[in-house]
């Protein structure tokens, strides 16, 4: 129940009870007053009758007149005929004979109604008595009570209206109390504990809302800026929200958000997610990328779809599989040769010339295995499995000179220094990169053509005038175990890891590898260092 209604009902009940009690008491006193006035009037009437000459034809109106002697005998009665019983035992008669005046209110057996009796003793010793029916008195009281009742009804209605107005007046400050805002002041002292409690609760709510809002903003920003895609959707695939990561995956920057996930892709995976009411997972190809999709139901939110770009992971897995397959093949080939020639030598049925030939081939295949092993160990280190120190100041001019000395007598390799170049890095790895570039140029160079190692202000370039690389092969020469000319690689003992090792070493030094080659003309490969790496 509302407080205002409770106050109003309490006031109305209080007013009603007060008016009923007041009305009842007023009627009681009115009745008493009327009876007293009637008694006084009857007494005055008796006084007049005592001094008047009585005549049987006198009209006493509503009243009954009786003359009684001192012995109680009725000498005269204005409304009775015939002889009447002795009235000496009547209370009003006894009191009149004894005290000069008597009265009584009782039921009249003669008239069978309630009567009011007033008696007066005369000088002769007789008693004169007037009797009035009580109904007449009640009629007089009722005549007076009607306007009194009407007055009380009017006063009650006025009090009722006043109670309503008082209730509104009491409740107005409470109704206008700013519970959600300022509760520093209170209209009533009794409300002070409540307002203090409200003030404390308001402060706690404000702090909680602020904290929730801050967390929502943090979550919103995190979701928005996540590189992984998030799509909030209904179970039927209707898109409610998608973050920047999802927009980037589907190239939606600057475009209107889609209404359904089917606008993003008509793949069977998305149809399956809708059929499963917002649940499902699988791989989704988007251009050249592979997206791992996971959709789950979220209570009260519909469904949440997470999009993870696993292209690099898939490529790495493929790369590892290919690496394993290539390693198996590359190891199996020399081992087969070594095993076969060893068996022939072990049989003892080989002449002296073939012994030297087979021994040479075994030694050659063993060196090939060693180079393959060294390259694999180096790639393992470059893949981050071994800690590498990159804090040396490496003079690329001096390093180039020392590397070229290794090839002295094997090929015509010259160093040209256009400008000094010192970089932060690892001298052993950079030496290995130059060794691979020069070795690769020697393998694919034409006989007699010179090979140049050019050191300039930001790069080291190895240039040859060999067979060159076709456009189709340029994108793949840096892949592990890829060979442009497989027959030449077998002859020279190449592992197919040289250029991939060069690229790994360059990336470790934040450098880029630039390939410039024309088929049949020659090849130029440069390691270009960023400004941050140049000491």
VMD Tcl script that draws the C-alpha trace (Angstrom):
set ca {
  {0.00 0.00 0.00}
  {1.23 3.50 -0.82}
  {2.29 5.66 2.10}
  {0.01 8.50 0.95}
  {-3.00 6.16 0.88}
  {-2.12 4.77 4.27}
  {-1.85 8.26 5.76}
  {-5.13 9.30 4.10}
  {-6.98 6.20 5.35}
  {-5.57 6.73 8.84}
  {-6.74 10.34 8.86}
  {-10.17 9.41 7.46}
  {-10.57 6.65 10.04}
  {-9.52 8.99 12.84}
  {-11.93 11.68 11.62}
  {-14.75 9.15 11.19}
  {-14.27 7.72 14.70}
  {-14.02 11.22 16.13}
  {-17.20 12.33 14.39}
  {-19.13 9.19 15.40}
  {-18.11 9.64 19.02}
  {-18.80 13.36 18.92}
  {-22.18 12.81 17.23}
  {-23.16 10.11 19.72}
  {-22.14 12.23 22.70}
  {-23.92 15.24 21.17}
  {-27.11 13.20 20.72}
  {-26.85 11.98 24.30}
  {-26.48 15.47 25.69}
  {-29.16 16.76 23.29}
  {-31.51 14.09 24.51}
  {-30.66 14.88 28.13}
  {-31.12 18.59 27.48}
  {-34.49 18.07 25.79}
  {-35.64 15.82 28.62}
  {-34.52 18.40 31.19}
  {-36.30 21.16 29.29}
  {-39.43 19.05 28.99}
  {-39.29 18.33 32.72}
  {-38.84 22.04 33.43}
  {-41.75 22.90 31.17}
  {-43.94 20.26 32.79}
  {-43.00 21.62 36.22}
  {-43.89 25.15 35.16}
  {-47.14 23.79 33.82}
  {-47.89 22.09 37.18}
  {-47.20 25.34 39.03}
  {-49.76 27.11 36.84}
  {-52.28 24.30 37.23}
  {-51.93 24.45 41.01}
  {-53.22 28.01 41.11}
  {-55.79 27.59 38.33}
  {-59.34 26.40 38.51}
  {-59.46 22.98 36.96}
  {-62.12 22.15 34.52}
  {-62.75 18.79 33.07}
  {-62.90 20.34 29.64}
  {-59.34 21.72 29.85}
  {-57.17 20.56 26.91}
  {-53.81 19.33 28.14}
  {-52.50 18.63 24.61}
  {-50.00 15.77 24.43}
  {-49.76 15.60 28.22}
  {-51.91 13.59 30.64}
  {-53.05 15.30 33.83}
  {-53.81 13.38 37.01}
  {-55.06 14.63 40.44}
  {-54.18 12.35 43.37}
  {-55.07 12.79 47.05}
  {-52.69 12.16 49.91}
  {-53.91 8.57 50.26}
  {-53.03 7.77 46.61}
  {-56.57 7.74 45.27}
  {-56.98 9.19 41.78}
  {-59.40 12.06 41.97}
  {-59.12 13.00 38.31}
  {-57.28 11.81 35.15}
  {-57.51 13.60 31.82}
  {-57.16 10.46 29.69}
  {-58.61 7.68 31.84}
  {-62.27 6.74 32.28}
  {-63.67 4.99 35.24}
  {-62.08 4.13 38.52}
  {-58.27 3.84 38.57}
  {-56.00 1.92 40.92}
  {-54.33 3.60 43.85}
  {-51.19 5.57 42.89}
  {-49.62 5.90 46.30}
  {-46.88 3.43 45.34}
  {-45.84 5.44 42.30}
  {-42.27 6.84 42.80}
  {-43.08 10.31 41.59}
  {-46.15 10.45 43.93}
  {-44.17 9.30 46.95}
  {-41.39 11.82 46.26}
  {-43.97 14.61 45.76}
  {-45.77 13.81 49.06}
  {-42.45 13.58 50.88}
  {-40.35 16.30 49.19}
  {-42.94 18.42 47.40}
  {-41.68 17.28 43.91}
  {-41.15 13.98 42.20}
  {-40.47 12.58 38.72}
  {-40.06 9.21 37.04}
  {-39.61 7.62 33.59}
  {-41.30 4.23 33.15}
  {-43.66 2.14 31.15}
  {-47.36 2.92 31.61}
  {-49.50 -0.19 32.02}
  {-52.59 1.91 31.43}
  {-51.45 3.44 28.14}
  {-48.94 0.66 27.30}
  {-46.23 3.19 26.35}
  {-43.18 4.72 28.02}
  {-44.10 7.87 29.91}
  {-42.30 10.71 31.71}
  {-44.05 11.63 34.97}
  {-43.67 14.92 36.90}
  {-45.59 15.35 40.19}
  {-46.10 18.38 42.51}
  {-47.67 18.51 46.00}
  {-50.30 21.22 46.39}
  {-50.97 23.33 49.46}
  {-54.04 21.17 50.23}
  {-51.78 18.10 50.44}
  {-52.92 16.61 47.17}
  {-50.61 15.69 44.27}
  {-51.01 16.96 40.77}
  {-49.14 15.02 38.05}
  {-48.39 15.51 34.36}
  {-47.31 12.65 32.13}
  {-45.83 12.95 28.65}
  {-45.21 10.04 26.22}
  {-41.50 9.48 25.71}
  {-42.13 9.08 21.96}
  {-43.02 12.74 21.84}
  {-39.72 13.58 23.51}
  {-37.86 11.38 20.98}
  {-39.73 13.16 18.19}
  {-38.52 16.50 19.53}
  {-34.98 15.14 19.79}
  {-35.21 13.76 16.24}
  {-36.37 17.14 14.95}
  {-33.33 18.73 16.51}
  {-31.02 15.85 15.45}
  {-31.78 16.22 11.70}
  {-30.05 19.59 11.25}
  {-27.36 18.42 13.69}
  {-26.77 15.31 11.53}
  {-26.69 17.41 8.39}
  {-24.16 19.69 10.04}
  {-22.01 16.72 11.06}
  {-22.15 15.28 7.52}
  {-21.01 18.62 6.10}
  {-18.25 18.87 8.68}
  {-17.21 15.24 7.95}
  {-16.93 15.98 4.22}
  {-14.93 19.11 4.98}
  {-12.68 17.05 7.28}
  {-12.36 14.37 4.58}
  {-11.26 16.96 2.04}
  {-8.94 18.47 4.60}
  {-7.44 15.03 5.28}
  {-6.80 14.60 1.57}
  {-5.15 18.01 1.33}
  {-3.12 17.40 4.48}
  {-1.98 14.04 3.08}
  {-0.90 15.73 -0.15}
  {0.85 18.46 1.82}
  {2.69 15.90 3.98}
  {3.64 13.73 1.00}
  {4.69 16.53 -1.39}
  {8.21 16.94 0.09}
  {8.64 13.17 0.13}
  {7.36 12.78 -3.45}
  {9.74 15.50 -4.66}
  {12.70 14.08 -2.75}
  {15.53 13.54 -5.28}
  {16.38 9.97 -4.32}
  {18.60 9.44 -7.36}
  {20.41 12.74 -6.98}
  {20.73 15.12 -4.05}
  {19.67 13.65 -0.71}
  {21.79 16.03 1.35}
  {18.67 17.57 2.93}
  {15.47 15.97 4.21}
  {11.99 17.55 4.63}
  {11.38 15.71 7.91}
  {13.75 14.86 10.71}
  {12.25 11.37 10.96}
  {13.46 10.67 7.40}
  {17.07 11.56 8.21}
  {18.19 7.90 8.75}
  {16.50 6.98 5.47}
  {18.10 9.80 3.52}
  {21.50 9.02 5.02}
  {21.06 5.41 3.93}
  {19.94 6.54 0.49}
  {22.89 8.90 0.23}
  {25.27 6.05 1.02}
  {23.53 3.69 -1.39}
  {23.50 6.35 -4.12}
  {27.23 6.84 -3.68}
  {27.81 3.10 -3.89}
  {25.57 2.81 -6.95}
  {27.33 5.71 -8.68}
  {30.71 4.13 -8.00}
  {29.48 0.73 -9.18}
  {27.96 2.20 -12.33}
  {31.17 4.10 -12.99}
  {33.19 0.93 -12.51}
  {30.83 -1.05 -14.74}
  {30.95 1.66 -17.38}
  {34.75 1.72 -17.25}
  {34.89 -2.05 -17.58}
  {32.37 -1.98 -20.43}
  {34.48 0.66 -22.17}
  {37.63 -1.38 -21.62}
  {35.96 -4.53 -22.94}
  {34.49 -2.59 -25.87}
  {37.90 -1.16 -26.76}
  {39.58 -4.52 -26.33}
  {37.00 -6.23 -28.53}
  {37.11 -3.41 -31.06}
  {40.90 -3.35 -31.35}
  {41.45 -7.10 -31.22}
  {43.23 -8.41 -34.30}
  {41.16 -11.56 -34.04}
  {37.61 -11.18 -35.32}
  {34.53 -11.22 -33.09}
  {30.98 -11.28 -34.44}
  {27.96 -11.02 -32.13}
  {24.90 -12.45 -33.85}
  {21.51 -14.02 -33.34}
  {21.02 -17.76 -33.73}
  {19.64 -17.21 -37.24}
  {22.90 -15.54 -38.32}
  {21.70 -11.92 -38.07}
  {24.73 -9.76 -37.30}
  {24.39 -7.57 -34.20}
  {28.00 -6.36 -33.98}
  {31.40 -7.09 -35.47}
  {34.75 -5.67 -34.38}
  {37.57 -4.16 -36.43}
  {39.35 -7.50 -36.56}
  {36.37 -9.12 -38.30}
  {36.05 -6.15 -40.66}
  {39.73 -6.46 -41.58}
  {39.39 -10.19 -42.25}
  {36.51 -9.64 -44.68}
  {37.84 -6.30 -46.05}
  {34.86 -4.28 -44.74}
  {36.74 -1.14 -43.66}
  {34.69 1.90 -44.65}
  {31.71 -0.23 -45.68}
  {28.30 -0.77 -44.08}
  {28.06 -3.60 -41.60}
  {26.42 -6.75 -43.03}
  {22.99 -7.81 -41.85}
  {23.78 -11.53 -41.94}
  {26.91 -13.66 -41.79}
  {25.88 -15.06 -45.18}
  {26.75 -11.65 -46.63}
  {30.31 -12.29 -45.42}
  {30.57 -15.72 -46.96}
  {28.24 -18.24 -48.58}
  {30.42 -21.08 -47.36}
  {28.84 -24.35 -46.17}
  {30.40 -23.64 -42.76}
  {28.21 -20.54 -42.19}
  {25.09 -22.38 -43.38}
  {25.95 -25.18 -40.96}
  {26.34 -22.68 -38.07}
  {22.89 -21.21 -38.82}
  {21.36 -24.72 -39.05}
  {22.90 -25.52 -35.64}
  {21.35 -22.34 -34.16}
  {24.57 -20.37 -33.82}
  {27.02 -23.14 -33.00}
  {29.79 -24.71 -35.05}
  {33.44 -24.54 -35.97}
  {35.74 -25.11 -38.91}
  {38.24 -23.58 -41.31}
  {37.11 -20.82 -43.68}
  {39.22 -19.76 -46.68}
  {39.15 -15.97 -47.23}
  {41.28 -15.04 -50.21}
  {44.74 -16.41 -49.52}
  {44.11 -16.61 -45.79}
  {42.75 -19.44 -43.67}
  {40.38 -18.40 -40.85}
  {39.61 -20.67 -37.92}
  {35.91 -20.09 -37.06}
  {34.39 -20.99 -33.71}
  {30.76 -20.07 -32.95}
  {29.21 -20.63 -29.51}
  {25.91 -19.71 -27.90}
  {26.02 -16.95 -25.27}
  {23.23 -16.69 -22.70}
  {21.19 -13.58 -23.33}
  {23.38 -12.50 -26.25}
  {22.48 -14.99 -28.96}
  {25.74 -16.36 -30.33}
  {29.37 -15.23 -30.47}
  {31.62 -16.11 -33.39}
  {35.40 -15.94 -32.98}
  {37.60 -15.62 -36.07}
  {41.31 -16.47 -35.85}
  {43.68 -15.98 -38.77}
  {45.63 -19.25 -38.78}
  {47.17 -18.73 -42.21}
  {50.68 -18.50 -40.80}
  {50.10 -21.51 -38.58}
  {48.80 -23.53 -41.54}
  {51.75 -22.36 -43.63}
  {54.14 -23.31 -40.84}
  {52.55 -26.72 -40.50}
  {52.77 -27.20 -44.25}
  {56.33 -25.90 -44.19}
  {57.25 -28.33 -41.42}
  {55.66 -31.23 -43.29}
  {57.49 -30.30 -46.47}
  {60.69 -29.79 -44.47}
  {60.37 -33.24 -42.94}
  {59.62 -34.80 -46.31}
  {62.53 -32.98 -47.96}
  {64.92 -33.83 -45.13}
  {63.94 -37.48 -45.41}
  {64.55 -37.38 -49.15}
  {67.79 -35.40 -48.92}
  {69.20 -37.72 -46.26}
  {68.02 -40.89 -47.95}
  {69.78 -40.13 -51.28}
  {73.39 -39.79 -49.97}
  {72.85 -42.55 -47.43}
  {71.73 -44.87 -50.22}
  {74.88 -44.04 -52.18}
  {77.11 -44.47 -49.13}
  {75.44 -47.75 -48.19}
  {75.65 -49.12 -51.76}
  {79.31 -48.23 -52.34}
  {80.23 -49.47 -48.86}
  {78.69 -52.86 -49.59}
  {80.61 -53.10 -52.83}
  {83.87 -52.28 -51.07}
  {83.06 -54.73 -48.29}
  {82.53 -57.56 -50.78}
  {86.19 -57.39 -51.88}
  {85.29 -57.85 -55.53}
  {86.27 -54.27 -56.51}
  {89.48 -53.50 -58.37}
  {91.92 -50.81 -57.25}
  {90.60 -48.15 -59.61}
  {86.97 -48.62 -58.47}
  {88.07 -48.65 -54.83}
  {89.43 -45.13 -55.22}
  {86.32 -44.09 -57.23}
  {83.87 -45.54 -54.69}
  {85.81 -44.06 -51.78}
  {85.70 -40.66 -53.45}
  {81.92 -40.96 -53.96}
  {81.41 -42.04 -50.34}
  {83.50 -39.08 -49.16}
  {81.52 -36.74 -51.42}
  {78.15 -37.98 -50.13}
  {79.39 -37.78 -46.54}
  {80.35 -34.13 -47.06}
  {76.93 -33.56 -48.56}
  {75.34 -35.03 -45.43}
  {77.59 -32.84 -43.28}
  {76.57 -29.68 -45.18}
  {72.93 -30.70 -44.88}
  {73.38 -31.32 -41.16}
  {75.13 -27.97 -40.70}
  {72.41 -26.15 -42.63}
  {69.64 -27.81 -40.62}
  {71.36 -26.93 -37.34}
  {71.78 -23.35 -38.53}
  {68.09 -23.12 -39.53}
  {67.15 -24.52 -36.12}
  {69.16 -21.75 -34.47}
  {67.62 -19.13 -36.74}
  {64.13 -20.40 -35.89}
  {64.72 -19.18 -32.35}
  {65.69 -22.43 -30.71}
  {69.17 -21.10 -29.81}
  {70.01 -17.72 -28.23}
  {71.91 -15.55 -30.76}
  {74.04 -12.50 -29.87}
  {73.37 -9.58 -32.24}
  {75.35 -6.91 -30.40}
  {78.58 -6.96 -32.48}
  {79.68 -4.03 -34.66}
  {80.40 -5.85 -37.93}
  {82.46 -4.15 -40.66}
  {80.85 -5.56 -43.79}
  {83.82 -4.53 -45.95}
  {86.33 -6.49 -43.87}
  {83.86 -9.37 -43.52}
  {83.45 -9.53 -47.30}
  {87.24 -9.65 -47.77}
  {87.61 -12.58 -45.37}
  {84.75 -14.52 -46.98}
  {86.11 -13.98 -50.50}
  {89.51 -15.34 -49.39}
  {87.80 -18.69 -48.79}
  {86.88 -18.93 -52.45}
  {90.33 -17.92 -53.72}
  {91.39 -20.35 -56.43}
  {87.84 -21.70 -56.83}
  {86.26 -18.78 -58.66}
  {86.89 -15.20 -59.76}
  {85.32 -13.27 -56.86}
  {86.11 -9.60 -56.26}
  {85.08 -7.13 -53.55}
  {84.07 -3.56 -54.46}
  {83.66 -1.06 -51.61}
  {81.55 1.92 -52.65}
  {81.11 3.13 -49.07}
  {81.93 1.93 -45.56}
  {79.19 -0.12 -43.85}
  {79.17 -1.23 -40.21}
  {76.06 -2.93 -38.82}
  {74.89 -4.26 -35.47}
  {74.64 -8.03 -35.71}
  {76.33 -11.39 -35.58}
  {79.52 -11.70 -37.66}
  {79.30 -15.51 -37.94}
  {75.76 -15.42 -39.32}
  {76.47 -12.54 -41.71}
  {79.58 -14.43 -42.90}
  {77.40 -17.51 -43.46}
  {74.93 -15.43 -45.48}
  {77.73 -14.12 -47.75}
  {79.18 -17.63 -48.06}
  {75.81 -18.93 -49.26}
  {75.25 -16.04 -51.69}
  {78.73 -16.38 -53.23}
  {78.51 -20.19 -53.25}
  {75.12 -20.00 -54.96}
  {76.52 -17.58 -57.58}
  {79.46 -19.92 -58.24}
  {77.10 -22.87 -58.80}
  {74.92 -21.05 -61.32}
  {77.60 -18.82 -62.92}
  {78.99 -19.27 -66.37}
  {82.64 -20.35 -66.57}
  {85.07 -17.46 -66.59}
  {82.55 -14.76 -65.69}
  {83.54 -12.71 -62.60}
  {81.46 -12.52 -59.41}
  {81.29 -9.20 -57.57}
  {80.67 -8.50 -53.88}
  {79.67 -4.83 -53.67}
  {79.60 -3.05 -50.27}
  {77.66 0.26 -50.24}
  {76.25 2.55 -47.56}
  {73.24 0.38 -46.64}
  {73.66 -2.99 -48.38}
  {75.90 -5.81 -49.51}
  {75.27 -7.16 -53.02}
  {76.52 -10.35 -54.66}
  {76.31 -10.09 -58.45}
  {77.04 -12.72 -61.12}
  {76.63 -13.13 -64.88}
  {75.23 -16.63 -64.71}
  {72.12 -18.40 -66.00}
  {69.72 -16.11 -64.17}
  {66.33 -16.93 -62.63}
  {62.98 -17.00 -64.43}
  {60.04 -14.90 -63.25}
  {58.16 -18.01 -62.14}
  {61.05 -19.11 -59.92}
  {61.80 -15.74 -58.30}
  {59.01 -16.08 -55.71}
  {60.14 -19.58 -54.70}
  {63.93 -19.51 -54.63}
  {63.91 -18.53 -50.94}
  {61.79 -21.53 -49.98}
  {63.55 -24.36 -48.20}
  {64.81 -27.17 -50.49}
  {63.64 -25.40 -53.62}
  {66.08 -25.61 -56.53}
  {65.88 -23.79 -59.86}
  {68.07 -26.35 -61.67}
  {67.87 -29.66 -59.81}
  {70.33 -31.46 -62.08}
  {73.00 -28.77 -61.52}
  {72.33 -28.89 -57.77}
  {72.93 -32.62 -57.68}
  {76.20 -32.18 -59.56}
  {77.42 -29.41 -57.23}
  {76.04 -30.99 -54.06}
  {73.56 -28.25 -53.17}
  {71.05 -28.78 -50.35}
  {68.41 -26.29 -51.52}
  {68.68 -24.43 -48.19}
  {71.22 -21.73 -49.10}
  {68.91 -18.84 -50.05}
  {66.39 -19.71 -47.33}
  {69.26 -19.46 -44.79}
  {70.24 -16.08 -46.28}
  {66.67 -14.82 -45.90}
  {66.42 -16.08 -42.29}
  {69.73 -14.38 -41.35}
  {68.62 -11.12 -43.03}
  {65.26 -11.12 -41.18}
  {67.08 -11.79 -37.90}
  {69.00 -8.53 -38.55}
  {65.75 -6.69 -39.57}
  {67.16 -6.55 -43.11}
  {65.50 -7.29 -46.46}
  {66.73 -9.52 -49.28}
  {66.31 -7.93 -52.74}
  {66.52 -10.17 -55.80}
  {67.16 -8.79 -59.28}
  {67.64 -11.40 -62.00}
  {67.23 -11.74 -65.76}
  {67.12 -15.22 -67.27}
  {70.28 -15.83 -69.32}
  {71.90 -12.55 -68.19}
  {72.70 -12.92 -64.50}
  {71.55 -12.43 -60.92}
  {72.05 -9.76 -58.26}
  {71.02 -10.44 -54.63}
  {71.35 -7.70 -51.98}
  {71.01 -7.71 -48.19}
  {69.60 -4.25 -47.39}
  {70.02 -3.10 -43.77}
  {67.65 -0.61 -42.08}
  {69.00 2.63 -40.60}
  {68.41 1.28 -37.10}
  {70.89 -1.56 -37.73}
  {73.67 0.61 -39.17}
  {76.27 1.51 -36.51}
}
mol new
graphics top color blue
foreach p $ca { graphics top sphere $p radius 0.5 }
foreach p [lrange $ca 0 end-1] q [lrange $ca 1 end] { graphics top cylinder $p $q radius 0.2 }
display resetview
